[in-house]
């Protein structure tokens, strides 16, 4: 099988040594960095994630830092979510849109102070867009990528593991909030967040040199908790309806099409670059939207391209992510469907690489 040729353009992470020692079996490329995709197997990793605790190298979630007097203004220009009530110590999930209302990214915004923000991005060149806006509007703000590499601790035993390394105060962090904790003389932002529905934390590791010491400390503290290296799990993320930018949505889609309308306060988010376009979308409503779809039959193969969805011989959408779910004994999937066929209970047909499959639109995601 062809392999990716390594070079300096494909960056290692502060935790690559630990990931390799843990027996990683697969990677994808994400923000020009290596993101693990499987250790034992996708299904075995899934089962362990739901039962124990895992440490994930998600350094590829690069930070775009905004620092300066106009940082808050610039942050609001990027998103239709109203940020006026956001306080330091909070994290917000924020759709980032262009002038047409198209999705450029769906990151988490971390407000460190009124004049300092991190945008923890999905896979795209958002840094260049933000720099362009800042310079085009002559804002008094510095935009760059700091040496910050997130490390996630996910799973039902995450609180116990984190308390052993950072102290019991870590248990008091509320969902989508963060606090500062000391590790080897360095203050690190620790947030209760993560790309799974199993609960856990993301540690914003500022300074590459403490990456492996922190990795080793977590594994030493969690030996009796059956801690393992892990990664975002395809099955679990689809069950939970966690979207993947570039897979489930692109800049051709608005937040409303992605089911993210609740994060669009277009009437009050004054200054957002895509506000006018999104006001029209909000008034007229989307004509297509992402929906959970259960696909019948045996386990489907990997979804490495969109699978057309049909009804009565006409194309009505596409499936963008799919996997066999052991817990729900069906193929779970995410698909973009037209308004005429997105209601729960609607029967459609999905053209998979193995042939046509009957499928049913679900009322909600599985977890």
N, C-alpha and C positions, 0 to 999 in steps of 0.2 A: 504494500500500500504506500502511495506517495506520502512523504513527510514534509512538514514545514521546515524550511532552512532557517536556522537561528542567526540573528545578527543584532547589532546594537539598536536597530529600529524596533525590535521586539524585546521590550524591557522585562527583565526579571523583577522580582519583588523582594522586599525585606524578609519575606517568609518562604522564599522558594526552596531554601535548603531543607526546611522542615517538611514542606509539601512533598519533596522528592523522597526524603527518608521515610515518609508515611506510605509510600507506594502508589502515588498517583498514576492512574492508567490513561487519563485523557485530559486534554486541554482544549479550550477555544481561545481565540484572540479577541480581546475586549479593551478598547482604548489603548491599543498597541502594547498591551501587557498580557501575560499568561493568566488565564482563569481556569482553575481545575474544574472538570465536569464529572469525573467519576473516580472513585477509589476502589472499592471491592466490586460493586456492580450498581447500576442505577437503582435496582429494586432493593438490594441489600443496604445501600446507603440510605434509602428512603425509610426502611424499617428501623434502622438504628437512629435516624434523626427523630423519629416519632417516639422513641422509647428512652433515649439517653441524652447525650450532649455532644456537640461537635464544635470544632474550631475551624473557621473558614478563612482562607486567605482571599479577601475581596479588595485587595489593594487596587485593582483595576477600577474601582469606584473612585476615580480621581476627583480631587477637590478643585473647584474654581474659587479662588479667594477674592473677595471684594473688600478693599480696605481704604477708608478715607471718608471725608465729610459727605460725599454723595453716594455712599455705599447703599443706603436704604432706598434712595431714589432709583438707583440703577436696578436693584433687586425687584422693585415693583414694576419697572418698565418691562421686565422679562416675563412676568407671569400674570394671568388674570385672577389669581387668588389674592384677596385683600389681605395685606400683611400689616395693616396699621395696628392691629391689636396683638401682634406677635411680640413676645418679650424675650430678652436674653435668657438662654437656658432652654428654649423651645426648638423643636424640629418640625417643619411643615413639609408635607408632600406637595410639590408645586409643579403643575404643568408649565412648561416653558414653550411659548408659541412665537411664530414669526408674524410678519405684518398681515398675512392672510388668515391667521388663526390656526395655521398648521402646527402640529406638535414637533418641536425640535428635540425635546428631552422630557423625562419625567423624574427629576431628581428629588432629593430631600434637601431642603434649605436648613442650615444650621446657623442660628443667630447667636454669635459669640458676644457681641455688643452692638450698640446702635451703629457704629462705624466699622464693624468687621463681621463678615459673613463667609460661610463656606457653602458652596453648592456641590453636593455629593452626587456626581452625575452618572447616568447610564451611558451606553456606548454611543458616543458621537463627539464631533469636534466643537463642543459648546464653547470652549475657551475662546476660539476665534470669533464666534458670534458676539460674545460678551465684550471682548476687546473692541470689536468694531462699533458696537453701540456706545461704549464709553468714550471712544475717541471721536465718533461722529457727532455726539452731543456735547463734546468738550466738558465732560464731567470730571470733577475733582475726586478721582478714585483710582487706586492701583488695582489692576486685574492681573493675576498670575496663578500658576499652579504651585502650591507649597509642597514641601516634603511631608505629606500626610498620607498614610496608608491604612485604610480601615481593616480591622480584624474582627470578624463576627463570631460570637459564641451563641449557638442556637440549640434549642431542644428543651424538653421539660426539666432537665437538671441544670439549666444554665444559671439560675439564681444561686444554687449551692456552689457551683464551681467559681463563679465570679466573686462570691463573698469570701471564699478562701484566699483569693489573690488580692482583692481590693478592700475587704472588710464588709461588715454587715450593712453599712450605710448604702451600699450599691443596691440593696433590695428595695430601698425607698424611692428609687427613680421611677417616675410614672411614664406611661406609654407616650412615646414621641417627645420626651424631654431628656435632657442630659445634665450631668454635673461633672465636676473636675475631680480626678483622683490621681494620687501620686504613685508612680512606679519608678524605682531606681532614680529618684531625684527629679523626675520629669512629670509635670502635670499633664494628664491626658483627659480629653473629653470622652465620657462614656455615656452612650445613649441607649435607652430601651427601645430598640427598633431592630429591623433586620428583614431579609428577603425570604422569610418563611412564616407560616402561621403557627409554629410551635412555641413561639416566645423566645426572647433572648435579648442580646445586647450587641451593639457595635462600638468598638473601641477605636477612636481616631488616633492612630499612633503617629505622633509628630516627632520625626527623627528616625531615619532608617536604622541607625546603629542599635536601637533598643528592640528591633523587631524580633530577632531570634531569642533574646533573653525573655521577652514576654511570652512568646510561643512556648518555650521550654517550661516556664513557670506555670502556665495553664495546664500543660500535660502532666507535670509533676504533681500538681494539686488535685488532678482529677482522675488519677489512676483507678481508684476504687469506684468511680462513677462511670467507668467504661468510656471515658472520653476518647474520641477519635478525630482525625482530620476529616473534614467534609467539605461540601461545596453546595451552592444552590442546586436543589434537586428538581428535575423536570417534572416528575409525577406530582410531588407535593405542591409545587408552585401553581400547576394547572388546577389541582383540586381546590386551592385557595383563591384562585382568580388573580394571582399576581402577574401583572402584565410585563412583557419583555419588549422594550423599545427596539425597533429594528426587525422584530419578529411579528408581534401582534399589532403594531402601529408604526407609522412613519410620518414624515412631514406632510403627507397627503391627507392625513386624518386630523380632525379637530378633537379637542378634549371631549366634546359631547358625543362624538362617535365612539370614543373609547370608554364611555361610561364614567367620565370624570367631570361631568357637569357640576357636581356638588362642590368641586374645587374652583369653580369659575364664578367669581363675584363681579361680573362685568359691569354692573351698575355702580359699584363703589370702588373698584380697583382702578382709580383714576391714574393715567400715565402708562398703563400697559400698552405696548406697541400694537398688539393684535386686538385691542378692545373693540374697535368699531366693527371689525369683521365678525367677532364672536357675538356681539350684540345682535347682528342679523341672524346668526345661527341659532341663538337662544330663542329668538322670536319665531323663526320658521320651524325649528326643530330639525334634528338630523334625519337623513333618509336611510342611513345604515348605522349599525351599532354592534359592538362586540357582545357576544353571548356565549354562555356555557352550552356545550353540545355533547351529548352522550352518543358515541358511535358503537353500534352493535357488532358482534362477532369476536373473533380471536384478537389477540394483541396486534395493533397496527404497527407498521415500521416507523422509523424516525421521520418526522415531518421537516424535510430540508428544503421544501418549497411549498407555496400555498396549494391547498387541495380544493378544487372547485366544488361548490355545493349547488345542488339542483333541486328543483321542485316542478313537477309536471313538465319535465323536459327543458325547463328554462333555468339558466344560471341565476342564483339568488344570493350568492356570497362565496366565501372561502374560509377554510379552516387554516389557522396559522400556527397552532401548537397542539400536539396530541400525544398521548401516552396511555398505556394500560395501567389502570389503578388496581392494585391487589385488594385494597380495603373496600372498594366500591364495586369490584368485579365487573368493570366496564371500561371502555376506552373513554377517558375524559379528554375534552378538547376545548379550545377557545376559537371562535370563528366570528368573522364580520358578516352580518346578515342584513339584507334589505328589510325595510320597515314592514313590508307585506308578509315576511316570514320569520320575524324575530320573537313572536309571542311564545310563551312556554307551552309545551305540548305539541308544537308544530312538527310534523314529520317531514324530513328532507332526506336527500341522498348525497353522500360524500364520495367523491372520486379519489380513492386512495391508490397508492402504487400497486396494491393487491386487488384492485377492482372496486366496483361500486358497493357502498355499505349504507344500509338504512341507519338513520340517526334521528334523535329527538332533542329539540331545544329544551333546555332546563330552565326552571324558574329562578334558580340561584346556583352559585358555585357550591361545591361539595363540602368544603370546610371553611 
